[in-house]
Amino acid sequence: MRAGTGNMDLLVALGTSAAWGLSTYMLLTADPGMEPHLYYEASAVIIAFVLLGKWLESRAKGQTAAAIRALMGLRPDKARIHRNGAEVEVPLAQVGIGDVVIVRPGERVPVDGRIVEGASSVDESMLTGEPLPVEKTIGAKVTGGSINADGLLAVETTAIGAETMLARIIRMVEGAQASKPPIQRLVDRVSAVFVPIVLLIALVTFGAWWAVTGNLETAIITAVSVLVIACPCALGLATPTAIMVGTGAAARHGILIKDAEALERAHAVTAVAFDKTGTLTEGRPRVTDIVPAPGMTGAEVLRIAAALQQGSEHPLADAVRLRAAHDGVAIGALRAFKALAGRGVSGAVDGRSVLLGARRLMVESGLADAELEADAGALEASGRTVSWLAEVAPEKRILGLVAFGDTVKESARKAVRKLHEQGIEALMVTGDSKGAADAVAGTLGIDRVFAEVLPGEKATVVATLKREGKVVAMVGDGINDAPALAAADVGIAMATGTDVAMHTAGVTLMRGDPILVGSAVDMSRRTYAKIRQGLFWAFAYNVVGIPLAALGYLSPVLAGAAMALSSVSVVANALTLRGWTPRSN
């Protein structure tokens, strides 16, 4: 009261202190031989009810935090590593980046790393929610805490301590449970007004009863009942309990929610914009066609393209290098490599300055070939992504085309159908050609397509959709998706993608399955519904209870019981979220 602020504890403290003070006064001033009516038990029972509510809240937190504790217990305390030519077992804290860890069949992987030797099935269910083991071979990434099923693995450590995936997951869930969504901030503002109003009602009740009956004891006890019944415990429990239970349930199924605001805003999403590569498709394209220009051969086009792609980490670059290795093509030396964001790459191969990239790169460079233009159009119409190879010095000419195909994820069609069932529009925003984008969109039932969009323009597309009045969720997995993820109302990143995307997004899907997008929206809607139900019951108890207490129909004990019942009902209602499971179809 001195600080000029009020909360639920203030009402309880005033009410129980008043009942205790009145009882003590009556005990000390009672006539000898008379037994005054005391209210110590009312104060004790009220406080017991409040503690019951707080215990239930703590129990809900404990149950929700069980997922975090389970994650913390996943990582072994020790690791077996190669050191000085021998295999030694050391505490996990002594493992450094670059150390090679040996993981035997049936053991948990102790570190985040990359397999350098061996192959196995790895159970990642506690991290991704995916029940089936994932086949891993040399070059595949593994996450600390997953279980090596049946093969001997040598894993090169790439992340330790706070930088591991498991540590980031734990921080994300803890952060979400500790943060306040906008609706809770509104509740806090309401409580700041509500408490002074209740104090005023209690004061008026005290004055009215004293004036009408002339009985100080009755006036005080009635005012105490008002203070106790009005205690907004349920109001304070409704939002945090639902948020904690909801984020915990989502985490158990591979949906990590970074903050409570993302969880709340997701319930209102009306449009989901997907990146294509790695989100709706497998993101592992392969070279399907090589079309040489007159005077060139397919092998020569492949050789130059593979040499140029030595400097790139793009999935298309991997596809070119794999095709060159498969065809036994010798790759030349690369100099002066440069990545051209959203357009392609440039460099010097065999003394020639060459470009490889999208059609717009050719247009910007003043290059054209009518015959290859027709070939490119036909390939794009069939759903292929086409890269153009050109020489800009010493000659200036187009050398050929390299076409890529990507496989649509098995669950992508179900994901789009699930969004439609939820009344959500499905969009695609991609840097790929219109033909390739339209082919995938037609297969999946996508509503609108934005193709040939540069990385910086993806955020502009999201802003345009928001100006149309849509609440937009952006789903992506790459560095180029980060601006759009940040611009969207809700950013959803695939954990199979880049760290930048995951840091930018409010929601991370721990397995690269687009069907989890609809599941995340479903969890948000259910959680928000529980919050609204909890707030309704909290206000309903007060709307009914305060007049009854003011009119003298509720004793302090009954008022305390009703207040505790409101808390119990709100917590019990929120705990029903623990049984939530995402639909798989």
Buried (B, 14 or more C-beta within 10 A) or exposed (E): EEEEEBBBEBBBBBBBEBBBEBBEBBEEEEEEEEEBEBBEEBBBBBBEBBEBBEEBBEEBBEBBBEBBEEBEEBBBEEBBBEEEEEEEEBEBEEBEBEBBBBBEEEBBBBBBBBBEEBBBBBBBBBBBBBEEBBEBEEEBBBBBBBBBBEBBBBBBBBBBEEEBBBBBBBBBBEBBBEBBBEBBEEBBEBBEEBBBEBBEBBEEBBEBBBEEEEEBBBBBBBBBBBBBBBBBBBBBBBBBBBBBBBBBBBBBBBBBBBBBBBBBBBBBBBBBBBBBBBBBBBBEBBBBBBBBBEEBEBBBBBBBBBBBBBBBEBBBBBBBBBBBEEBEBEBBEBEEBEBBEBBBBBBBBEEBBBBBBBBBBBEEBEBEBEEBBEBBBBBBBBBBBBBBBBBBEEEEEBBBBBBBBBEBBEBBBBBBBBBBEBEBBBBBBBBBBBBBBBBBBEBBEBBEBBBBBBBEBBBBBBEEBBEEEBBBBBBBBBBBBBBBBBBBBBBBBBBBBBBBBBBBBBBBBBBBBBBBBBBBBBBBBBBBBBBBBBBEBBBEBBEEBBBBBBEBEBBBBBBBBBBBBBBBBBBEBBBEBBEBEBEEE
